[in-house]
Amino acid sequence: MTATVLISICALLLFAYIFDITSAKTKVPSVILLLLLGWTAKLATQFSGLTVPNLQSILPILGTTGLILIVLEGSLELDLDKSKFKLIAKATVVAVVPMVLLAVGMAFLFQYIEQTSFKIALGNALPLAIISSAIAIPSARHLPKKDKEFITYESSLSDIVGIILFNFVTLNDNIEANSVGHFFLELFLMLVVSFVATLGLALLLSKIKHHVKFTPIIILIILIYAISKLYHLPALIFILLFGLFLGNLDRLRHIELINVLHPEVLEREVHKFKELTAEMTFLIRALFFLLFGFLIESAELFNAQTISWAILITVAIFILRFISLKLMKLPMPLLYIAPRGLITILLFLSIPEAQQMLLVNKSLILQIIILTAFVMMFGLMKGKKEVKETTQEDDETPKPSAIY
């Protein structure tokens, strides 16, 4: 039995690797293939009569770890200089404004249909309004550098702001002046924790001489995140700031405090740290979506009662995104990259039992994830075709003869 399980897991992960390296050419988001593969594996186990224990409780653990690593990997790749401030400002607007408008719009609709409070309706709407960095960042890997940076900033900020709003709405019984003041206090405290933890971890990274050094650093990052979450602090801010700090050491050398960290040594270690983070991110992300696919019930996937709602919400997502991109004068290929995924599932699973709604169920979540992934897939394929046609036109344009 042990050998069978090991063979199955290894085979599934190797398939996940093939999906990852071929997604650049096929433009098929690997998340769709991973979900399909996990679902197929479940059907195979049922057909063969194998007994599989309940794996539902593992999903949030894998999801949280995956979210940490994905945001960390993305932030390590970002260049932070004055020329990027305009890009960051636009990414913030496109990440936050459509998310808030969509969440509020859905909340009013849910409130009317389910005859519940606006607060409960908003808590159920927010998971559907947040872009998933777990899918968006890897999918943007082969876009032009500026577009890739925009997607990384936008999806990371969407996750951070979305989680902060979700926790604020679901954890406060009443939204009033005291709860707002408490929220800003938590935000300030998290910034202080992020500053101290970032310097401490960077110092450890430059000082540890043992041959095992990166795994303890990643464990400490997850530990700091988990403790912060325990006290309902916006812990994802720490992950983003830590990654930005390590990824931009060369631009911080003029700060006297940075010299204590031996930046010339630290930069070499950061390069190796990036490689390990990328490897671990792939592994955890693949396991999460394979497991989620494995836990899908056929009745949930083909639920006719929720499909009309899923289509309506998906259309609303891309209408609001189109308007925001137009107003910000951003390229239209970015329109299609607004997937829902890992963060949507995690927040859906985090809705307190007393605040859950019948309308927002696993079928609706799953269908919206698949629909937004398909829109992204067709958008990336269309973009690839347009680039190819433009390149061919450029090649066919007569070039002026050289004059000697």
N, C-alpha and C positions, 0 to 999 in steps of 0.2 A: 504493500500500500504506500509506504514512504517513497519508494522508487517511482511509483506511478505519479504521485503528487509532484515530486521534483522534476520529472520529465515534462509534465504538463506545464508547470510554471516556467521552466526554461524555454520550452517551445513557444509559449505565449509571449514571453518577453523578447525572444528573437524575432517573432512576427512584428511586435511593436517597434523594434529597431528598424526593420525593413520598411515599415510604414513611415517612420520618421525620416529616413534618408531618401525615400522616393516622393515624399509630399511636395518637394520643391518642383519636381517635374510634373506630377499628376495634378497638383493644386487641390487634391482631396485632403481636407483636414484630417489629421491622424486620429482626432478624437472620435470621428464617425466610425472609422475602421476599428478603433479600440473597443468602442461600445458594442459594435456588431460582433467582434471577435469574442468578447466576454459573454454576450448573449448566446452565441453559438456554442461556446464551451459549456454553458449551463444546459442547453438542450442536449448536448452530447452526454453529460453526466446523468441526466434524467433517462436518456435512452439506454445507457449502459447499466443503469440501476445502482450507480455509486451513491453512497450517502455522504453528503457534505454538511458540516456543521453550520450553524447560523453565523454568517460573517458580517452582518449588518453593523455591529459595534466597532468593527475595524475601520469602516469607511470614514468617519469623522477624523480619526487619528491620521490616516493616510492623507486625507484632504487638507488638514491643517498644516502638516509637515510639507506637503506639496506646495501649498500657497506661500509659505515662508521661503522655500527654496526658489520658487519661480520669480517672486518679487526681488529676491536677493540677486539671482542671476541676471535679471533684466537691469537692475540698478547698477551693477558692477560694470555694465557695458556703456553706461551713459556718460557723455562728456558734458561737464558743467562749466560753462563760461558765459561771459556777458552776451555773446551772440545768440545764446540759447534761451535767454529770458523771454523773448517774444514768443518762441515756440512753446515754452512751458506755460506761459499765460494763456495761449490759445488752447493748449491741451487741457488746462484746468477748466476753462469755460465749457469746452465740448464734453468733458467728463462729468461735470457737476450739473450744469443747467438742464440738459435733456433728461438726466437721471431723476432730478427732483421733479420736473414737470410730469414725466411719465409716472413716477411713483404716486404723486398727488392725484393725477387724473385717474389712475387705476384704483386708488384708495376710495375716491368718491363713488366710483362705479361699484366696487365691492361692498361698500357701506350700504348702498341703496339695495343691492341684490340680496345680500345676506342679512340685512337689518341688524348690523352690528355697529360698534363705535368706530369713529374715524381713526382713532389711534390703533386699534386692532387691525383694521383694514390696511393702514399704512405699513404696519409691521409685516403683513403678508405680501404687500406689493413691492417693497424694497428689494427683496432677493431677485425679482424679475427685472428690475431696472438697472442692475449693475453689470457692466462689461466684465467678462472673465479674462483676467490677465493670463491664466493658465492656458487658454486657447489662443488669445490674441497675440501674445508676445512670440510664441513659437511660429505662428502662422505668418507673422510679419518679418520673419528672419531673412527672407530673400527679397524684400522690398528695397528701394533706394534708401540710403542711410538716414536721410532726413525724415522720411515716412516711418521708418522703423523706430527712430527715436520718439516721434510723435506718439505712435501706438504704445510704446513702452511707458512713457509718461502718462498718457491718457488712461490706459487700463489700470496701471498701478494706483493712480489717483482715484479712479473710479472705485477700486477695491477698498482703499483706505477710507475715503469719505463715506462710501456706502456702508461699511462696517460700523463706522462711528455713528452714523444716523440710525442704523438698525439697532445697535445697542442702546442708544439714547431713547428710542421709541419703545422698545420692548422691555427695557429694564426699569423704566420710570412709570409708576402708577399714574402720576399726574404730571403733565408738562406745564411747569410754571416757572417763576423767576428763580426760585431756589434750585430747581433741577438744572436750569440753564447755567447758573453760576457754578454749580458742582461740575457740570460738563466742561466748562472752560478751565476749571482748576485741574481736572483730570488731564486735559490736553497739555497744560503747562507742565504738570508733573511728568508726563510722558516725554516731553522735550528734554527735561533735565536728565531723566533716566537714559534717554538716547545718547545725550552728550557724554555722560560719564561712562556708559557701557561701551560706546564706540571707541573712546580713547583707551579704555582698559583692554578691550579685545585686540585692538591694533597693537598695543604694547606687547601683549602675549604673543601675537603673531610674529613680531620681530625678535622676541627674546627666546622663545622655546627652541631648544637645540635637539630635543628628542626626535627620533625618526618618525614618530607619530605625533603630528601637531595640528593638522587641519580638521580631523574628526572631532577632537575635543572642542575646537573653536565653534564648529557647526552645532555640536551638542549644547554648548553654552548659549548660542544664539537662540536655539529652540527653547531652552530653559528660561531665558529672559523673556521671550515672547509669551510662554505659557504662564509664568508668574504674573506678568502684566495683564494678561487676559483674565486671570483669576480675580484681579481687582478691577476688572472692566475698563482698563486703560486702552487707548487706541494703539495697540502694540505694533501694528504694521508700519507705523511711522518710523519706529526704530530700525526695522529691516531696511526700509528705503534709504534712510539717512546713513546707515552703516555702509550699505553698498555704494552710495554716492561718494562717501568719504574715501573708501579704499580705491575706488575707480578713478579718483581725481587727485591723487596725492601729488602729482607733478605740478598742479596748479595751486597747491597749498604750502609749498616749500617756503614761501616768504613769511609764513607765520612761525614765530620763534618756538612755540610749543611743539610744532610738528617735528622739529629737529631732534627732540628728545626720543622720538620713535625710530630714529635712524631710517629716513625715507628711502635711501638707496638700497638698504637691505630689505625693507618692507615691500618695495615695488617688485622685487624678485619673488618674494613669497606670495604676493597677491596674484601674480600670474599663475602660479601653481594652484592657488586657492580657487581661482576662476575655473580651472579645468576640472577640479574635483567637484565643485558646485554644479557644473553643467552635467557631469556624469550622474550625480545623485539626484538631480532634478528630473532627468530623463527616467530614472528607475522608479522614483516615487510617483511621478505623474502617470506613467504607464500602468503601474499597479492600481492606482486609484480608478482610472477609467475602465480598466479591465474588470475590476471588482464591481464597479457600478453597473457595467454592462451585464455582469454575471447575476446581479441582484434584480435585474429588470424582469418583470412578469409580462408575458405576451399581452395579457388583457390591458395592462397599463400603457403599453406602447401603441396599441390600436384602439384606445378608448375614444369612441365617437362623440361622447358627451363633452369632452374638453377640447377637441381639435379645432372647433370654430373659435373658441376663446384663444387658443394658441396662435392661430392665424391672425386674429384681430390684434393681439398684443405685439406680434412680430411686425406687422405692418406699421403699427404706431411707433415701434422702436426705430424703424428705418426712415419714417417720415420726419420725426424729430431730429434724427441724425443728419438727414439731408439739409434741413433748414439751418441747423447749427453750423455745418461745414460751409454752407453758402455764405452765411453771415460772417464767418471767420476767414473767408476767402482761401479755403484749403482745398487740395486736389480731391476730385470725386472718387478716385480708386479707394480712398479711405472709407467711403460710405459703407462698403460691404463688410468691414471688419468691426463688427459689434456683437461678438458671440456671447452667449450665456453658457455657463459651465460649472467649474469647480466651486467658485464662490457662491453661485446660485444654490447649488446643492447643500453646501455647508450652512448657509444662512437658513435655508428651508428646514434643515434638520434641527436648527437651533431655536426655532419658534417655540415658545413655551406652550405646553399642551392646552392651557386654558385660553390661549390666544389663537389657536389654529382654526382655519376656516375650511369648509367642505370644498369650496370652489378651487382653492389653491392646494392642489394635491400632487402626488408624485407623477401622475399622468401628464398634468399640465406642465410641470417643470421639465420633464423628459422631452415632451413634444416641442417646447420652445427652444430647448438646447439643440435639438436636431434641426429644427427649421432655421435657426440663426446660423448654424454651422453650414447648412446647405446653401444659404444665401451667400455666405462668405466664400464657399467653394466656387460657386458660379461667378462671383465677382472677381476672384483671383484668376480664374480661367479666362474671363473676358479681358482682364487687364493684361494677361500674358499674350493673348491673341492680338490686342491693339499694339502692344510693344513690338511684336513680331512683324506686323504689317507696316508699322512706321519704319522699322529697320530695313525692310525690303524696299520701301519707297526711297529711302536715303541711298541705298545701294544702287538703285536704278537711275538716280539723278545724275545727268552727265556732269562730269567734273571738268573745270576749265583746264585747258592745255597749259603746260608749263612754258614760260617764256624765258629764253636764254639770251 
